[in-house]
Amino acid sequence: MEKKEIYDNLAKTKDFEFKYWEFKVGEKSHEPKVQRNATEYNFIIEGQIRGKVDDIKDILLEAGDYIVIKPGFVINLQEEVIKDTKGITIKVPSIKDDTIKKSCFNNF
């Protein structure tokens, strides 16, 4: 078994999913999404971003901050990347096709 296969198996199981991510200043915003069943734990390692959760706009997150998002909330934490940002997201549980993008909201 290759190292990458071992890492992929540890980063995503049926119980949880672990993802490291980076966004650069000026990078295009992600489309809003919603989790049907998973709770998301988002940790900001470095940088600064502005986003929204449901009707709460202008949520500012920076190094050391975290936000917990329950299932059913429409989120877009990367509406604006103020400083290059690195972070970690943990989803519990990890369910295939649990994330619904805005372009598919009519199916939700």
BALUM-93296 format. One record per residue: residue number from 1; residue in one letter; x, y, z of N, C-alpha, C, O in turn. Coordinates in pm, 1 decimal, padded with zeros to 6 digits. Layout:
BEGIN
(NUM, A, (X, Y, Z), (X, Y, Z), (X, Y, Z), (X, Y, Z))
...
% end
This chain:
BEGIN
(1, M, (00084.3, -00118.0, 00000.0), (00000.0, 00000.0, 00000.0), (00088.6, 00124.1, 00000.0), (00183.1, 00133.9, 00078.3))
(2, E, (00057.1, 00219.8, -00089.4), (00134.0, 00343.0, -00098.4), (00100.1, 00436.2, 00017.7), (-00006.4, 00425.3, 00078.5))
(3, K, (00192.0, 00528.0, 00047.3), (00168.6, 00625.0, 00155.3), (00040.5, 00704.0, 00133.3), (-00035.9, 00725.6, 00227.3))
(4, K, (00015.9, 00748.0, 00008.5), (-00103.8, 00827.5, -00019.0), (-00229.7, 00748.4, 00015.0), (-00323.3, 00805.4, 00071.2))
(5, E, (-00235.3, 00622.8, -00016.2), (-00353.2, 00540.7, 00015.3), (-00375.8, 00535.1, 00166.3), (-00489.7, 00543.5, 00212.2))
(6, I, (-00269.1, 00521.3, 00242.8), (-00281.2, 00518.0, 00388.6), (-00334.3, 00652.1, 00437.5), (-00425.0, 00655.5, 00520.8))
(7, Y, (-00279.3, 00763.2, 00387.1), (-00323.7, 00895.3, 00428.9), (-00470.3, 00916.5, 00394.3), (-00546.7, 00964.0, 00478.3))
(8, D, (-00511.6, 00882.2, 00271.4), (-00650.8, 00900.5, 00231.8), (-00744.6, 00822.8, 00323.0), (-00850.7, 00873.7, 00359.2))
(9, N, (-00708.5, 00702.5, 00360.3), (-00793.8, 00621.0, 00445.9), (-00805.7, 00680.5, 00585.6), (-00911.8, 00670.8, 00647.3))
(10, L, (-00699.5, 00741.8, 00636.9), (-00704.1, 00801.8, 00769.5), (-00773.6, 00937.0, 00767.5), (-00831.5, 00977.8, 00868.2))
(11, A, (-00769.2, 01007.9, 00654.1), (-00829.3, 01140.4, 00644.9), (-00979.9, 01134.2, 00625.5), (-01049.6, 01232.6, 00650.7))
(12, K, (-01030.9, 01020.2, 00581.2), (-01174.4, 01009.1, 00556.4), (-01220.9, 00867.5, 00586.6), (-01182.7, 00771.3, 00520.0))
(13, T, (-01303.6, 00858.3, 00688.0), (-01366.9, 00731.4, 00721.8), (-01517.1, 00757.9, 00725.7), (-01559.8, 00871.0, 00702.2))
(14, K, (-01596.5, 00658.2, 00754.4), (-01741.3, 00680.6, 00764.1), (-01776.0, 00764.8, 00887.0), (-01881.6, 00827.9, 00891.6))
(15, D, (-01687.9, 00765.4, 00985.5), (-01714.1, 00839.3, 01109.2), (-01677.2, 00986.9, 01101.7), (-01744.6, 01070.0, 01162.5))
(16, F, (-01570.4, 01021.6, 01027.7), (-01527.4, 01160.8, 01018.0), (-01445.9, 01182.5, 00891.0), (-01398.6, 01088.5, 00827.1))
(17, E, (-01432.0, 01309.3, 00857.7), (-01351.8, 01349.8, 00742.1), (-01265.3, 01467.5, 00785.2), (-01314.6, 01560.9, 00848.6))
(18, F, (-01137.7, 01463.8, 00751.6), (-01040.5, 01565.7, 00789.3), (-00984.8, 01626.2, 00661.3), (-00937.9, 01553.6, 00573.7))
(19, K, (-00989.5, 01760.0, 00649.8), (-00939.9, 01823.7, 00528.0), (-00860.2, 01949.2, 00563.2), (-00907.5, 02035.7, 00636.9))
(20, Y, (-00739.0, 01957.4, 00509.7), (-00657.2, 02078.2, 00517.5), (-00685.7, 02160.3, 00392.6), (-00697.1, 02103.7, 00283.9))
(21, W, (-00697.4, 02292.5, 00405.2), (-00725.2, 02375.6, 00288.5), (-00650.7, 02508.7, 00296.6), (-00608.9, 02552.8, 00403.6))
(22, E, (-00635.8, 02571.2, 00179.3), (-00571.7, 02701.8, 00166.8), (-00649.6, 02786.7, 00067.3), (-00699.4, 02735.7, -00033.1))
(23, F, (-00660.0, 02916.5, 00095.4), (-00719.6, 03012.3, 00004.1), (-00627.6, 03133.3, -00004.8), (-00576.8, 03181.0, 00096.7))
(24, K, (-00606.3, 03182.9, -00126.7), (-00521.0, 03298.9, -00150.8), (-00606.3, 03424.5, -00167.5), (-00720.6, 03417.0, -00212.7))
(25, V, (-00550.4, 03539.4, -00131.0), (-00617.5, 03667.5, -00151.6), (-00655.2, 03678.2, -00299.3), (-00574.3, 03649.1, -00387.4))
(26, G, (-00778.7, 03720.2, -00324.8), (-00825.7, 03735.8, -00461.8), (-00882.7, 03609.8, -00523.2), (-00938.0, 03614.1, -00633.1))
(27, E, (-00870.1, 03497.7, -00454.3), (-00923.9, 03372.3, -00506.4), (-01075.6, 03380.4, -00511.8), (-01138.7, 03437.2, -00422.7))
(28, K, (-01133.0, 03324.0, -00615.3), (-01278.0, 03328.4, -00633.8), (-01348.9, 03258.1, -00517.3), (-01304.5, 03154.0, -00469.0))
(29, S, (-01458.6, 03317.3, -00474.5), (-01539.4, 03262.3, -00365.9), (-01597.6, 03126.7, -00405.4), (-01626.9, 03101.7, -00522.3))
(30, H, (-01613.4, 03041.2, -00307.4), (-01679.2, 02912.6, -00330.3), (-01829.5, 02933.8, -00332.3), (-01880.6, 03030.4, -00275.6))
(31, E, (-01898.8, 02844.2, -00397.0), (-02044.3, 02855.1, -00399.4), (-02100.0, 02808.2, -00264.9), (-02046.2, 02715.0, -00205.0))
(32, P, (-02205.9, 02871.1, -00217.5), (-02265.9, 02829.8, -00089.8), (-02302.7, 02681.8, -00091.4), (-02331.8, 02624.5, -00196.4))
(33, K, (-02300.9, 02621.5, 00026.7), (-02331.6, 02478.7, 00037.1), (-02405.2, 02453.0, 00167.1), (-02412.1, 02539.4, 00254.5))
(34, V, (-02460.2, 02333.0, 00178.6), (-02526.2, 02290.1, 00300.8), (-02493.1, 02142.4, 00322.3), (-02482.2, 02066.0, 00226.4))
(35, Q, (-02477.3, 02103.3, 00447.4), (-02455.6, 01963.0, 00482.4), (-02589.9, 01907.4, 00530.1), (-02655.4, 01967.5, 00615.2))
(36, R, (-02630.0, 01794.8, 00476.3), (-02756.2, 01733.8, 00519.1), (-02746.3, 01676.7, 00660.6), (-02835.7, 01697.1, 00742.7))
(37, N, (-02637.4, 01605.2, 00688.4), (-02624.6, 01531.4, 00813.9), (-02499.6, 01562.9, 00894.7), (-02497.1, 01541.2, 01015.9))
(38, A, (-02396.9, 01613.4, 00829.8), (-02267.8, 01632.4, 00896.8), (-02260.6, 01765.8, 00970.6), (-02315.8, 01866.2, 00925.7))
(39, T, (-02192.6, 01764.9, 01083.1), (-02153.2, 01886.9, 01152.9), (-02011.8, 01918.6, 01108.5), (-01926.4, 01830.0, 01105.2))
(40, E, (-01985.7, 02044.6, 01074.0), (-01853.0, 02088.0, 01031.4), (-01784.8, 02166.5, 01142.6), (-01845.0, 02254.1, 01204.6))
(41, Y, (-01659.4, 02133.9, 01166.4), (-01574.0, 02206.7, 01260.1), (-01463.9, 02270.0, 01175.2), (-01381.9, 02198.5, 01117.7))
(42, N, (-01461.2, 02402.0, 01166.8), (-01363.4, 02473.1, 01085.3), (-01267.1, 02549.8, 01175.1), (-01309.2, 02629.1, 01259.4))
(43, F, (-01137.5, 02525.5, 01156.3), (-01031.7, 02587.9, 01235.9), (-00943.1, 02670.6, 01143.4), (-00899.6, 02621.1, 01039.4))
(44, I, (-00916.0, 02795.1, 01179.5), (-00829.5, 02881.6, 01100.0), (-00688.9, 02875.5, 01159.6), (-00666.7, 02913.6, 01274.5))
(45, I, (-00596.1, 02827.5, 01080.4), (-00456.7, 02815.0, 01124.6), (-00383.4, 02948.6, 01108.1), (-00313.9, 02994.7, 01198.6))
(46, E, (-00400.8, 03009.1, 00990.7), (-00340.6, 03141.0, 00967.2), (-00422.3, 03214.7, 00862.7), (-00490.4, 03153.0, 00780.9))
(47, G, (-00415.1, 03347.1, 00865.9), (-00484.3, 03428.0, 00766.9), (-00613.5, 03487.9, 00819.5), (-00638.6, 03491.4, 00939.9))
(48, Q, (-00695.3, 03535.4, 00725.1), (-00820.3, 03600.9, 00761.6), (-00918.9, 03590.1, 00645.4), (-00885.4, 03621.4, 00531.2))
(49, I, (-01041.2, 03545.1, 00676.1), (-01147.4, 03532.1, 00576.2), (-01277.5, 03590.7, 00630.5), (-01296.2, 03604.7, 00751.3))
(50, R, (-01366.1, 03624.2, 00537.8), (-01497.6, 03674.6, 00574.4), (-01600.7, 03590.6, 00499.3), (-01584.3, 03561.9, 00380.7))
(51, G, (-01707.0, 03551.6, 00569.5), (-01809.1, 03470.8, 00505.7), (-01942.4, 03484.9, 00573.9), (-01965.5, 03580.0, 00648.6))
(52, K, (-02032.0, 03388.1, 00547.7), (-02163.3, 03392.2, 00610.8), (-02213.8, 03251.4, 00638.2), (-02175.3, 03154.5, 00572.7))
(53, V, (-02301.3, 03244.2, 00737.3), (-02370.5, 03120.6, 00772.6), (-02517.9, 03157.1, 00780.0), (-02558.5, 03237.3, 00864.1))
(54, D, (-02598.0, 03098.0, 00691.9), (-02739.9, 03132.1, 00678.3), (-02753.1, 03283.7, 00662.0), (-02693.7, 03340.1, 00570.1))
(55, D, (-02828.8, 03350.6, 00747.9), (-02851.5, 03494.7, 00735.3), (-02748.8, 03579.2, 00810.2), (-02756.8, 03702.0, 00809.0))
(56, I, (-02653.3, 03514.7, 00874.8), (-02550.7, 03588.7, 00948.7), (-02436.9, 03620.9, 00852.1), (-02361.7, 03532.3, 00811.4))
(57, K, (-02425.2, 03748.1, 00816.2), (-02326.1, 03791.3, 00718.6), (-02204.9, 03850.7, 00788.4), (-02208.0, 03881.9, 00907.5))
(58, D, (-02099.5, 03865.4, 00712.0), (-01976.3, 03931.4, 00757.2), (-01914.3, 03865.0, 00879.3), (-01867.5, 03933.3, 00970.3))
(59, I, (-01913.7, 03732.6, 00881.5), (-01843.5, 03660.2, 00988.0), (-01695.0, 03666.6, 00955.5), (-01651.3, 03618.3, 00851.1))
(60, L, (-01619.2, 03725.4, 01044.0), (-01475.1, 03741.1, 01024.9), (-01403.6, 03633.7, 01105.7), (-01421.0, 03623.5, 01227.2))
(61, L, (-01323.5, 03554.5, 01037.2), (-01245.7, 03449.2, 01102.7), (-01098.1, 03472.3, 01073.1), (-01060.0, 03501.2, 00959.7))
(62, E, (-01015.1, 03459.0, 01177.3), (-00870.8, 03475.6, 01160.4), (-00796.2, 03371.1, 01242.2), (-00857.0, 03292.5, 01314.8))
(63, A, (-00665.6, 03371.0, 01229.7), (-00582.5, 03269.9, 01295.2), (-00625.4, 03247.7, 01439.7), (-00637.9, 03342.4, 01517.3))
(64, G, (-00647.7, 03121.7, 01474.6), (-00687.3, 03085.3, 01609.7), (-00837.4, 03071.5, 01627.7), (-00882.4, 03015.3, 01727.6))
(65, D, (-00915.7, 03121.5, 01533.2), (-01061.6, 03112.4, 01543.4), (-01111.5, 02976.5, 01494.5), (-01044.8, 02906.9, 01418.0))
(66, Y, (-01230.2, 02941.9, 01541.1), (-01298.0, 02823.8, 01490.1), (-01447.5, 02850.0, 01489.5), (-01497.7, 02936.5, 01561.2))
(67, I, (-01517.7, 02773.2, 01406.7), (-01662.4, 02784.0, 01397.7), (-01719.5, 02644.1, 01378.4), (-01666.4, 02564.2, 01301.3))
(68, V, (-01827.9, 02615.5, 01449.1), (-01895.6, 02485.8, 01438.9), (-02027.7, 02510.4, 01367.8), (-02105.9, 02596.4, 01408.3))
(69, I, (-02051.9, 02435.1, 01262.4), (-02171.7, 02453.9, 01181.3), (-02252.8, 02325.0, 01180.9), (-02206.0, 02220.4, 01136.0))
(70, K, (-02373.3, 02334.5, 01230.8), (-02463.9, 02219.7, 01238.3), (-02523.8, 02189.8, 01100.9), (-02524.8, 02277.2, 01014.2))
(71, P, (-02573.5, 02068.4, 01079.8), (-02636.5, 02033.2, 00952.0), (-02754.9, 02125.2, 00921.1), (-02824.3, 02172.1, 01011.3))
(72, G, (-02775.9, 02149.5, 00791.7), (-02891.0, 02226.1, 00747.7), (-02866.5, 02375.1, 00730.1), (-02952.5, 02444.4, 00675.6))
(73, F, (-02751.6, 02427.3, 00774.4), (-02720.2, 02568.8, 00758.1), (-02651.5, 02592.0, 00623.6), (-02561.8, 02516.4, 00586.0))
(74, V, (-02692.7, 02695.2, 00551.5), (-02627.5, 02733.5, 00426.4), (-02503.3, 02813.5, 00462.9), (-02511.1, 02912.4, 00535.7))
(75, I, (-02387.9, 02769.4, 00411.4), (-02262.3, 02834.3, 00449.5), (-02177.6, 02871.7, 00328.5), (-02182.2, 02806.3, 00224.3))
(76, N, (-02101.1, 02977.1, 00344.8), (-01993.9, 03014.7, 00253.7), (-01894.7, 03095.3, 00336.1), (-01905.0, 03217.6, 00345.1))
(77, L, (-01799.7, 03026.8, 00395.3), (-01702.3, 03093.5, 00482.7), (-01595.1, 03167.6, 00404.4), (-01523.3, 03249.4, 00461.9))
(78, Q, (-01582.0, 03141.1, 00274.1), (-01477.1, 03203.2, 00194.3), (-01533.4, 03304.2, 00095.1), (-01490.6, 03306.9, -00020.3))
(79, E, (-01627.7, 03386.8, 00137.1), (-01679.0, 03489.8, 00047.2), (-01570.8, 03591.1, 00012.1), (-01566.1, 03641.2, -00100.2))
(80, E, (-01483.6, 03621.2, 00108.5), (-01372.8, 03713.5, 00085.1), (-01250.1, 03663.5, 00160.2), (-01254.9, 03638.2, 00280.6))
(81, V, (-01141.4, 03650.1, 00087.6), (-01014.1, 03612.9, 00149.6), (-00936.8, 03742.8, 00171.1), (-00886.4, 03802.3, 00075.9))
(82, I, (-00927.9, 03785.7, 00295.4), (-00864.1, 03912.9, 00329.8), (-00712.4, 03897.6, 00335.5), (-00638.6, 03983.2, 00286.5))
(83, K, (-00666.7, 03788.1, 00395.5), (-00524.6, 03750.6, 00398.8), (-00517.2, 03604.3, 00358.4), (-00609.4, 03527.9, 00386.8))
(84, D, (-00408.5, 03563.9, 00292.3), (-00392.1, 03422.6, 00257.8), (-00424.0, 03338.9, 00381.2), (-00373.6, 03365.5, 00490.3))
(85, T, (-00507.7, 03238.2, 00362.8), (-00561.1, 03164.2, 00477.2), (-00538.9, 03014.8, 00463.0), (-00553.0, 02958.0, 00354.7))
(86, K, (-00503.8, 02952.3, 00574.9), (-00490.0, 02807.1, 00584.7), (-00580.9, 02759.4, 00696.5), (-00594.6, 02826.0, 00799.2))
(87, G, (-00642.0, 02645.8, 00676.7), (-00731.7, 02595.5, 00778.8), (-00755.2, 02446.5, 00769.7), (-00703.9, 02377.8, 00681.4))
(88, I, (-00833.9, 02399.3, 00863.3), (-00869.2, 02256.9, 00871.1), (-01019.8, 02248.3, 00891.4), (-01077.8, 02323.8, 00969.4))
(89, T, (-01081.5, 02155.8, 00820.5), (-01223.2, 02125.9, 00840.9), (-01235.4, 01979.6, 00880.6), (-01174.0, 01892.2, 00819.4))
(90, I, (-01314.3, 01954.3, 00982.4), (-01347.6, 01817.7, 01023.2), (-01498.9, 01804.2, 01011.6), (-01573.3, 01885.6, 01066.2))
(91, K, (-01544.2, 01701.3, 00940.6), (-01687.4, 01674.2, 00926.7), (-01720.2, 01544.6, 00998.9), (-01649.0, 01445.0, 00985.8))
(92, V, (-01827.6, 01547.1, 01074.3), (-01870.5, 01430.8, 01150.5), (-02020.7, 01414.4, 01132.8), (-02094.1, 01508.1, 01164.3))
(93, P, (-02070.7, 01302.3, 01084.9), (-01999.3, 01193.0, 01020.3), (-01964.3, 01229.4, 00876.2), (-02008.1, 01332.7, 00825.6))
(94, S, (-01886.0, 01145.4, 00810.9), (-01851.3, 01163.9, 00671.0), (-01943.0, 01073.6, 00588.6), (-01929.9, 00951.2, 00589.8))
(95, I, (-02035.3, 01136.6, 00517.6), (-02133.9, 01061.7, 00438.9), (-02121.0, 01103.4, 00293.3), (-02122.5, 01222.5, 00262.2))
(96, K, (-02108.6, 01007.8, 00205.6), (-02097.5, 01034.9, 00062.4), (-02218.1, 01116.9, 00015.9), (-02332.1, 01087.3, 00051.7))
(97, D, (-02191.4, 01219.3, -00063.6), (-02293.5, 01306.8, -00123.2), (-02376.2, 01383.0, -00019.4), (-02490.4, 01419.5, -00047.5))
(98, D, (-02321.8, 01407.5, 00098.4), (-02392.0, 01482.2, 00203.0), (-02390.4, 01633.1, 00177.1), (-02479.3, 01705.0, 00222.7))
(99, T, (-02289.6, 01680.9, 00104.0), (-02277.0, 01823.4, 00073.2), (-02361.7, 01857.6, -00048.7), (-02352.2, 01792.8, -00152.9))
(100, I, (-02444.8, 01961.0, -00033.8), (-02527.2, 02007.6, -00144.7), (-02482.1, 02149.4, -00179.2), (-02483.7, 02238.0, -00093.7))
(101, K, (-02442.3, 02170.5, -00303.8), (-02400.1, 02302.6, -00350.5), (-02522.5, 02385.7, -00387.8), (-02628.8, 02330.8, -00417.0))
(102, K, (-02507.4, 02518.2, -00386.9), (-02618.1, 02608.9, -00414.5), (-02685.2, 02576.5, -00548.1), (-02807.5, 02584.4, -00559.7))
(103, S, (-02607.0, 02540.5, -00647.2), (-02662.5, 02511.9, -00779.3), (-02756.7, 02391.1, -00775.4), (-02832.3, 02369.3, -00870.0))
(104, C, (-02753.2, 02312.9, -00668.1), (-02838.6, 02194.3, -00655.0), (-02943.0, 02209.8, -00544.4), (-03007.7, 02111.5, -00508.2))
(105, F, (-02961.1, 02331.0, -00489.4), (-03052.4, 02350.7, -00376.5), (-03195.5, 02307.6, -00407.2), (-03267.7, 02267.8, -00315.7))
(106, N, (-03238.0, 02314.3, -00530.8), (-03374.4, 02273.6, -00564.6), (-03399.0, 02126.4, -00534.7), (-03513.6, 02084.2, -00519.4))
(107, N, (-03292.0, 02048.1, -00526.3), (-03304.0, 01904.5, -00497.0), (-03300.2, 01876.2, -00348.4), (-03313.4, 01760.8, -00307.5))
(108, F, (-03282.3, 01979.4, -00266.0), (-03266.2, 01963.0, -00121.0), (-03399.5, 01965.1, -00051.3), (-03405.3, 01952.6, 00071.1))
% end
